[in-house]
C-alpha cells in the first residue's frame, strides 16, 4: 500500500480507471505493453498454462476471474459456472489451486440472496473436488454483506475462507467476531481509496493494524493466509510462527500477487513455507491493473518503461 505522500498519485491513477478514453487505450495495448506481468491472460486456457508453470516452481495458486459489479443475473450465473469448471479442471489435471472471487461478480449488487446462492454453488463444487474457495473483500460498503454471506456459507461448508483489510478501522473487530468459526482468513492491507474516517491514511498505522490482526489470527485455531510483499512483515510473521511453534505448513501460508515480489516468493518456498500466488485472468483486467499500479509507484514505472520500450 502506498504511503500518505503517494495518495494524490493513487487517486489520479484510480480516477483514470474510470476514464473511458484511458480505459480504451490501455485495454487495446496494455496486455502487450506489460499487463501480462500482473495478469495471466484473458482466457482460462492462458491461465491454466501459467498456473501449471507456477506449480512446477513450487507455488500453489489462487485463481481469480477478473470482474466485479455485475448487474445482470445471467452474467453472474455464467461467472459462477466458470468458477465451477475451474475447480473441476484443477481436480482432473491435478493442479494445486483454489479460487477467490468478489461477491459483486456473482450478483451481490443485484440481490444478496442471489450472490449467496451462486457462492454456495461454487463452494459445493470445491467441496466435491476437495478444494477451497475464498470470498474477496471489496470497498468498505460491502463489508457487512460479505461477512454475513461468509457466515452463512461457513454453516454449510468448511472449505470457505474470507478476506479482511488492515487499512479499515473496523477489521480487527471483524476478525475477533469471526474467531468462533476457527476462520480461514486472508489478511491484506487494502487497495481501495477510502476516507480517513473509515481507513487509516498512514502506512505505519495500516502496518500496525496488520500486525495486530496477524497476532490474533495466528494465536487462535484456524488457517491464516498472510498476504504481503513487505519483507519486514514477512519477517514479523516468521517470528510469530516460531514463537508459537507453528509448523511451516498446515496453519498458515504466505500469499503474493502474480508478478510482484517474485524473489521474495521464491525465497519463502526455499525456506519450506507454503506460498500461494494470486493469479488473475479475464477480459476485465483494466481496473485490476490500475489498482496494482496505484499501490506502488514501482509498478507504474515498470508499466511506463514497457510502453516506451515498445513505442
C-alpha positions in Angstrom: 0.0 0.0 0.0 1.3 3.4 -0.9 2.4 6.0 1.7 0.4 9.1 2.5 2.7 11.0 0.2 1.5 8.8 -2.7 -2.2 9.4 -2.1 -2.6 12.1 -4.8 -0.9 9.8 -7.3 -3.0 6.9 -6.2 -6.1 9.0 -6.6 -5.1 10.1 -10.1 -4.5 6.5 -11.2 -7.7 5.2 -9.7 -9.6 8.1 -11.3 -8.1 7.2 -14.7 -9.6 3.7 -14.2 -13.0 5.3 -14.7 -12.0 7.4 -17.7 -13.4 5.9 -20.9 -10.6 7.2 -23.1 -7.9 5.8 -20.8 -9.7 2.5 -20.5 -10.0 2.1 -24.3 -6.3 3.0 -24.9 -4.9 0.7 -22.2 -7.3 -2.1 -23.0 -6.1 -2.0 -26.6 -2.4 -2.0 -25.9 -1.9 -2.7 -22.2 -1.6 -6.5 -22.4 1.3 -6.2 -24.9 2.9 -3.3 -23.1 3.3 -5.0 -19.7 0.0 -6.0 -18.2 0.9 -9.7 -18.6 3.3 -9.1 -15.7 0.3 -9.0 -13.4 -2.4 -10.9 -15.4 -2.1 -14.4 -16.8 -4.2 -13.5 -19.9 -7.8 -13.2 -21.0 -8.8 -16.9 -21.3 -9.0 -19.9 -19.0 -6.5 -21.7 -21.2 -3.9 -19.0 -20.8 -4.5 -19.0 -17.0 -4.1 -22.8 -16.8 -0.8 -22.7 -18.6 0.5 -20.1 -16.1 -0.9 -22.0 -13.1 0.8 -25.2 -14.1 4.1 -23.3 -14.5 3.7 -21.8 -11.0 3.0 -25.3 -9.6 6.2 -26.6 -11.2 8.1 -23.9 -9.4 6.7 -24.9 -6.0 3.8 -22.4 -5.7 0.2 -23.1 -5.0 -2.3 -20.8 -6.9 -5.4 -18.7 -6.2 -7.4 -18.2 -9.4 -9.5 -15.1 -9.9 -11.6 -14.3 -12.9 -11.4 -10.6 -13.2 -14.7 -8.7 -12.8 -17.0 -7.0 -10.4 -20.2 -5.0 -10.1 -22.2 -7.4 -12.3 -25.8 -6.3 -12.6 -27.2 -9.0 -14.9 -28.2 -12.3 -13.3 -27.3 -14.3 -16.4 -23.8 -12.9 -16.3 -23.4 -13.7 -12.6 -24.6 -17.3 -13.4 -22.0 -17.5 -16.2 -19.2 -16.4 -13.9 -20.4 -18.9 -11.3 -20.3 -21.7 -14.0 -16.8 -20.8 -15.0 -15.5 -21.0 -11.4 -17.2 -24.4 -11.0 -15.5 -25.6 -14.2 -12.1 -24.3 -13.0 -12.4 -26.3 -9.8 -13.2 -29.4 -11.7 -10.3 -28.8 -14.0 -8.0 -28.4 -11.1 -9.1 -31.8 -9.8 -8.9 -33.5 -13.2 -5.5 -32.1 -14.1 -4.1 -32.2 -10.5 -3.4 -28.5 -10.3 -2.7 -27.2 -6.8 -5.1 -24.2 -6.8 -8.2 -22.8 -5.3 -10.4 -19.9 -6.3 -11.0 -16.4 -4.9 -13.9 -14.2 -6.2 -15.7 -11.0 -5.5 -19.3 -11.3 -4.4 -20.3 -8.4 -6.7 -19.1 -10.6 -9.5 -21.7 -13.3 -8.7 -24.6 -11.0 -8.0 -24.2 -9.0 -4.8 -25.2 -5.7 -6.5 -28.4 -7.5 -7.8 -29.5 -9.3 -4.7 -27.6 -10.6 -1.7 -29.6 -13.8 -1.9 -28.5 -14.4 -5.5 -24.9 -13.8 -4.5 -25.2 -16.3 -1.7 -26.8 -19.0 -3.9 -24.0 -18.6 -6.5 -21.3 -18.6 -3.9 -22.8 -21.7 -2.4 -22.8 -23.4 -5.8 -19.0 -22.6 -6.1 -18.5 -23.9 -2.6 -20.3 -27.1 -3.4 -18.0 -27.6 -6.4 -15.0 -27.0 -4.2 -16.3 -29.5 -1.6 -16.9 -32.1 -4.2 -13.3 -31.7 -5.7 -11.5 -31.4 -2.3 -10.6 -27.8 -2.9 -11.4 -24.5 -1.3 -12.8 -21.0 -2.1 -12.3 -17.6 -0.7 -14.7 -14.6 -1.0 -12.6 -11.4 -1.6 -13.2 -8.2 0.2 -14.2 -5.1 -1.8 -14.9 -1.5 -0.9 -16.0 -0.7 2.7 -19.7 -0.5 1.8 -19.7 -4.3 1.0 -18.0 -5.5 4.2 -21.2 -6.2 6.2 -22.9 -8.1 3.4 -19.7 -10.0 2.5 -19.1 -11.2 6.1 -22.8 -12.1 6.5 -22.7 -14.3 3.4 -19.4 -15.9 4.6 -21.1 -16.8 7.9 -24.0 -18.4 6.0 -21.6 -20.3 3.8 -19.5 -21.5 6.8 -22.5 -23.1 8.3 -22.8 -25.4 5.3 -19.2 -25.7 4.1 -15.8 -26.0 5.8 -13.9 -25.2 2.6 -14.7 -21.5 2.6 -12.5 -18.5 3.5 -12.7 -14.7 3.5 -10.5 -11.6 3.4 -10.0 -8.7 5.8 -8.2 -5.4 5.0 -6.0 -4.0 7.7 -6.4 -0.4 6.5 -10.0 -0.4 7.7 -10.5 0.7 11.3 -13.1 -2.0 11.8 -11.2 -5.0 10.6 -9.6 -6.1 13.9 -13.1 -6.2 15.5 -14.4 -8.1 12.5 -11.7 -10.7 12.9 -12.4 -11.0 16.6 -16.1 -11.6 15.8 -15.1 -14.5 13.5 -12.9 -16.3 15.9 -15.7 -18.7 16.9 -15.5 -20.2 13.4 -11.8 -21.1 13.6 -11.7 -19.0 10.4 -9.8 -19.3 7.2 -8.8 -15.7 6.7 -6.5 -13.9 4.3 -5.2 -10.6 5.8 -4.4 -7.9 3.3 -3.6 -4.2 3.6 -6.2 -3.0 1.2 -6.2 -1.4 -2.3 -9.2 0.9 -2.5 -9.3 4.6 -1.8 -11.3 5.1 1.4 -11.8 8.3 3.6 -9.8 8.6 6.8 -12.9 8.2 8.8 -13.1 4.6 7.6 -9.5 3.7 6.8 -6.1 4.5 8.2 -4.4 7.1 5.9 -0.9 6.4 7.1 1.1 3.3 6.1 2.5 2.9 9.6 -1.0 2.6 11.1 -2.1 0.2 8.4 1.0 -1.9 9.2 0.4 -1.8 12.9 -3.2 -3.0 12.5 -1.9 -5.7 10.1 0.4 -6.9 12.9 -2.4 -6.9 15.5 -4.6 -8.9 13.2 -1.8 -11.4 12.5 -1.2 -11.9 16.2 -4.8 -12.6 16.8 -5.2 -15.0 13.8 -2.1 -17.0 14.5 -2.8 -17.3 18.2 -6.2 -19.0 17.6 -7.4 -22.0 15.7 -8.0 -21.7 12.0 -5.9 -21.0 8.9 -4.2 -17.7 8.0 -3.2 -16.5 4.6 -0.5 -13.8 5.1 -0.8 -11.7 2.0 2.1 -9.2 1.8 5.0 -8.2 -0.3 6.7 -6.5 2.6 9.9 -8.3 3.7 9.6 -6.8 7.2 6.1 -8.1 7.6 7.2 -11.5 6.4 9.9 -11.5 9.0 7.4 -10.5 11.7 5.1 -13.3 10.6 8.0 -15.8 10.7 8.9 -14.6 14.2 5.4 -15.0 15.4 5.1 -18.5 14.0 8.4 -19.5 15.6 7.4 -18.1 19.0 4.1 -20.0 18.8 5.9 -23.2 17.5 3.6 -23.3 14.4 4.6 -25.7 11.7 5.7 -24.1 8.4 2.8 -25.8 6.6 -0.7 -26.5 7.9 -1.7 -23.5 9.9 -0.8 -20.6 7.6 0.6 -19.7 4.2 2.1 -16.7 2.5 0.3 -15.2 -0.5 1.7 -12.8 -3.1 0.3 -11.3 -6.2 1.4 -12.8 -9.5 4.2 -10.6 -11.0 5.0 -8.8 -7.7 7.6 -9.8 -5.1 8.8 -12.8 -7.2 12.2 -13.0 -5.4 10.6 -12.9 -2.0 8.1 -15.7 -3.0 10.9 -17.9 -4.2 12.9 -17.3 -1.0 9.9 -18.3 1.1 9.4 -21.5 -0.9 13.1 -22.3 -0.4 12.7 -21.8 3.3 9.9 -24.5 3.3 6.8 -22.4 3.6 3.6 -22.9 1.6 3.4 -20.0 -0.8 0.3 -19.2 -3.0 0.4 -16.9 -6.0 -2.8 -15.0 -6.7 -3.1 -15.2 -10.5 -6.0 -13.4 -12.2 -7.2 -13.6 -15.7 -10.1 -12.4 -17.9 -11.1 -9.6 -20.2 -11.9 -7.2 -17.4 -8.3 -6.8 -16.4 -8.1 -3.0 -16.7 -9.4 -2.0 -13.2 -7.2 -4.7 -11.7 -4.1 -3.4 -13.4 -4.9 0.2 -12.3 -5.2 -0.9 -8.7 -1.8 -2.6 -8.9 -0.2 0.5 -10.5 -1.8 2.7 -7.8 -0.5 0.5 -5.0 3.2 1.1 -5.7 5.0 3.7 -7.9 7.5 1.0 -8.9 4.6 -0.9 -10.7 3.7 2.3 -12.6 7.4 2.8 -13.5 7.5 -0.8 -14.8 4.4 -0.3 -17.0 5.6 3.0 -18.4 9.1 1.5 -19.2 7.4 -1.3 -21.1 5.3 1.1 -23.1 8.3 3.3 -24.0 10.4 0.3 -25.0 7.7 -0.8 -27.5 6.8 2.6 -28.9 
